[in-house]
Amino acid sequence: MASRELQFERRVIDALRKQLPVKDLPGVRITEVRQEPEAPFDVRFELSSGKNRVVVFGEIKQAPSPKLLAEIGPWMQRMKSLKPDAAFAVLAASLSPQAQAYSIANGIDFLDLAGNISIQVPAKFTLQRLGRRSLERNKTGESSRNMNVFSGRSSRVLRVLLEKPKPWSLTEIFKELSVEAKRVQRIVRQPMEFVVSQGLISKVLSSLEEQLWIRRQGSAVVVPEPRRLLAEWAEKYKERYRWRLRSSFELANPFGGGVSQISAGLQQQIKGAYAFTGAAAASLVAPFVELDRVDIFLGSPKAGARLREFADRESTGPKLRLISPYDAGVFLYCRREGDVPIVSDVQAYLDLYARGGRDLKQADYLLSNAVEARWRSA
């Protein structure tokens, strides 16, 4: 065993002896910790909760991904069938929420140093505590493949996979981003750059595979459950949505009440890329609620400076909120409805979901009647 792995194993065993994983759980104790009790397990200990007690055999992994859990899951289940009175658990420094959810869904017991626990021995022992966040995520030895695929330039790969759910090779994704840049340029009338390196695409695909968001088909990848992947992205997007809005600004709307009127007014005032998102974009394809605010992505800071001149004008329609995008990828797959540039249905869904409230109903409507309808017809 490599020195680094041995050090980590000792750290986990020491944490067990110090009761760190069960800290603040009344009546719960870890006792009789034995290292390498019998191959192939790394540690054996007893876990008690009140009068209930169970022997736990632990397999120590630094930061197991859902893919790794899927690989060792059948073996863990087999051990359970051989010793039904014992628990067989994965022990880790930190398990991601995705890894925890996968483990619970597939009957894999686990315990991590942050205090997340799920031990289930039918008719004998049950202990579960979730939602504990690690305070030292960068020290867990987590694979560099587990990058944040939902942010910045990485999310451009997601947009390709979710816009056209079909088998994609790495080279095809690279070419698609180049082709899409040329198409979008004609839509927004401003040069756009979406291409990322093949190295980044490879890292994104590896991370998606580790989290079981995609699966391989020879040299290509497919998204087996696009709705589940989009739902995960929406949650991550929502976490930082309000922070992103700090760079936005609101203006009075002197152009009128309809999206078409607003777009016509903007075209006379600014040059460069802009696209309606959120409820404004969805209203053109999935009318649902009356607009109280119109969200617009701007592709150029100069356009924002020009529009600030309207701050003191009288408003004749819903307020305008001008947003500088966190990445140019928000314009990927944008299109025109009539003469109005709007973001893709996927991006509109993300913004509707992040706003919450009554916009959630429109988000669901858009997902079912536009996004999923396209997936079904693909």
N, C-alpha and C positions, 0 to 999 in steps of 0.2 A: 504494500500500500504506500502511495506517495506520502511524503512527509506532511504536506499541506492537508491531505485528507485525514491523516492520522491525528493531526492537531485539532481538526474540526470535530472528529469523532470524540476525542477526549473532552472537548468543550461541551458537547451535547451531554455526555455522561456526567460531567461535573454539574451541569445545570439541573439534571434529573436529581442528583443527590442533594442539591440545594433547594429543591422544590420550586424552582423558578417557573416551569410551565403551568403549575397549578396554584400559583400565588393568588391570594384573594378568593380562592374557592373554599368556603367553609366545609370542614370535615373531609376534605380530599387530601390524600397523602400518596407519595411515591416512596416505596421501601424496597429493600433487598435488590439493589441495583447491581447487576453482574455483567461485566463486559465479555463479549464473545462467548455466550453460554453454550451454544451449540450451532454448528454451521447450518445454514449460511447466514444466520442473523447476527447483528452487531451487538445487541444488548438485550438483556432480560430484566424485567422488574415487576413488582407488584403494584397495582393501582387500586386504592381503596377509596370508597365514597360512603361514609357512614359505616354500616355493617356489611356492605357489599364489597367484594374484593375479586380481582381478576388478575391473572398472569398475562403480561404483555411482552411479546417478542417484537423487537424493533429493528427496522431496516433504516439506517441513517443515510439521508441524502441532503445535500446542502440547500438546494432550492428546486425541488422537482416540478417540472412542467406537466401539464395534462398529457402530453405525448409520452413522457417517461412513465407517468402513472398508468397510462393505457398499456404500456409494455409489461409492467410488473404486476398489474392488477390480476390477471388470471392465476399467476403463481401465488399471490396472497390469498385468493379465494380457495385455491387447492389446499393451502396450509390450514385454512379455517375448517375445511371439510374433514381434515385429518385430526384436528384438535378443536372440536366445537366449543369446548369450555374456555379456551384461551383467545386472546386478542392478538392480531398481527397488524402492526401499525407502521406507517412511514413516519419517521422522525426527521424534522427539518428545522433549520434556523427560521425560515419564514415560508409559508405557503401563500401564494397569491389567491385572491378571491376565486379566480377561475379554477385553480388547482383544488381548492376546498370544495367548490361546487361539484367538480368532476368526481372527486373522491366520494362525497356523500351519495351522489347519484349512482355510483358503481360499487357501493359497499366496501370502500377501502378506508380502514381506520387510519387516523393521523393524529399527530401532536406536534406543535412547533414551539419554539422558544418565546414567541410573542404571546403564547397562552391560548392559541386556538386548538381546540380538542374535539375529536369526534371518535368515541370508542363505543361500539355497539356489539354486545354479545347477547344474542336472543335469549330471553327468559332468565338472564343472569345479571347483566350489567349494562347500564346506559349512562354515558356522560358526554355532554356536548356543550361547548362554549365557542362562539364564533364572533367575528367582528373586531378582533384584537389586531392592532396595526404594529408592525415592527418599527422600532426606533433606530434600527441600524441596517436598513435595506442594502446599503452599498457595501456592507461587510459580509454579506451572506454567500459570496461566491457565485451569485446569480450569473447565468450565462449571458454573454454579450448579445446572443441571438434574441434574447427576450427584451428587445427594444420597444419603445413606445411607437407602435405602428399607426396610432391615431392622430398624430400631431405633425405639423409642418409638412415638409417635402415627402415624408414617408406616406402620408395619407393619400398622395396622388396614386399610389399603387392600389390602395383600397378602392378608390373611385373607379378605376378601370375594372377591377374584379366585380364590383357591385353594379356598375352600369350595364355591363354585358356579361352575365353569368354563364360563361362557357369555358372550356379548357383553354388556358393561357400558358404559353411558354415565357420564359424570362425575356427572350429576344422579341417576342410579339408584344409584350407589355411596353418595352422600350420603344418600339416602332409606333405603337398606338399613341403614346404621349407626344411623339413628334408630329404625327398626323393631326392629332387633336389640336395642337398649338396653332397649326395653320388654319384649321377650320374655325376655331374660336376667334382668331384674329379678324376674320371676315365678319363675325357676328358683332364684336365689341369695337371694331375699328381702331384697334391698338395692337402692336406686336405683343405676343404673349410667349412665355417660355415655361414649358411644363416638364421638359426632359430632365431626368435624374440619371445618375450613373448606373450602369448595370450592377456594380458592386452594391449600391444601396438597395436596388430592387431585390438582389439575392438575399441581403440581410433581412429585408421586410418579409420575404416569403419564408425564410427559415424561422423567423419569430412567429409568423402566423401558423406555420406547421407545428411548432412546439406547443402552441396553445390550442391545437386541433381546430383552428378556424378554416384551414384548407386541407386538402389531401392531394397526394401525388397520383398522376396517371401517366406513367412513363416520364417523359421530360416536361410534361405540362402539369398545371395545378388547377383544381376546381374548388369552388366554395360549396360544400354540401348543404349548408344551412344559411343562406344569405340573410334571412330575416334575423336570425340570432346574432350574426356578426354585425349587422346594422344597429341592432338594439344595444349591443355592447359599445359601439362607437358613439351612439347617441348619449349614453350615460357618461362616457368620458368627455364628450363635447360639452355636455351640460355643466360638468364640474368647473370648467374654465370660461364658460360663456359670459358671465357677468364681468369677469376680469378683462376679457377681450373688449367688452363694451366701453371700458374706460377710455379707450382711444377713439371712440365714436363721438359725434356731436349731433344735436338736434337743431332743426331749423323750422321756421314757419314755412308753410307751403302756399306760395302765391300762384300755383299752376292749376289748381282745380281738385275735384274730389276723386276722379277716376285715375287708375294706374296709367291708362293710355294718355290722358291729359298731362299727367306728371312727367311721363317719359318724353312727350313732345316738347314740354318746357325745358327739360334737362338738355335735350339735344341742341337746343338753341343757345344754351349757356356754356356748355363745357365740351371739350374735345377729349377723347380717350374713353377708356373702358368704364362701364358701370353696368350693374345687373341687379334687378329686384330679387329679393329673397324673402323667406318667411311667409307670412300671410299674404303679402302683396303678390308674390310669385304664385302661390297656391291658388289665389283667388281667380286667376285666369284659366286654370284647368280644373279646379275643384272648389267652386264657390261655397263658402260655408259661413263666414262671419263678416260683419261689417268692420271695415278697417278703421282702427283708431291711431295707427302709426305705420308708416311705410318704411321698411328697412331696405337700404340700398348699399351694395358693395361698390366701392370706388377703386379703380385700378391705378390711380395716380394721385399723389398728394396735392399736385397743382389744381386738380379738379376740386378738391375739398376747399382749398384756399379761395377759389373763385366763388364757390357756393356760399361761403360764409358771409358774403356781401348781402345775402337775403335775410340775414338774422333779424333785421328790424322791419321787414315787410309784413303786411297784414296777411294772415293765413286764410285761404279759401277752401281748405281741405284738411285731411289728416296730416299731422306733423311728419316731417321727414327725418329719418335717422340715417346719417351717412357713416358708413363703417369702413375702416381700413382693414382689409382681410389679413388674417394671421399667416396666410400663404396664398400665392397666386392660384393654387389648385382649386379654390372655391369657384373659379370661372370654368373649370373643366366641365365639358358637356353642357354648357349653357346654350340657350337657343333663343329664338325670337318667336313670340306669340303675337302675330300681327307685326307691328313695328316696335314691340316692347321686348327688350332683352331681359331674360329671367335665368336664374341659376338652374342647375339640374334638379330634378325632383328629389334626388338623394340629399342635396345640400339644403333645399327648402325644408325637407323633413327634419334635418338636424336642427335648423334654427327654430322651427315651430316647436319641436320637442323641448329644446332648451328654454324657450320662453315659458312653457308650462301653462297652467290655468286653462282658459277656454281654448287656447291654441293647441292643446293636446288632442282635442277632438278632431280638429282639422288635420293635425299630423297623422292620426290614425286613418282618417278618410283618404288622405293623399297616399299613405303607404298601401292601403288595400286597393285603391282604384287607379293608381298610376304606377307606383313603383313595382308592386307585386304583379300587377297585370302585365307589365313588360317582361318580368321574369318568367311568367307562365308562357308567354308567347315566344320566348327566346328559343 
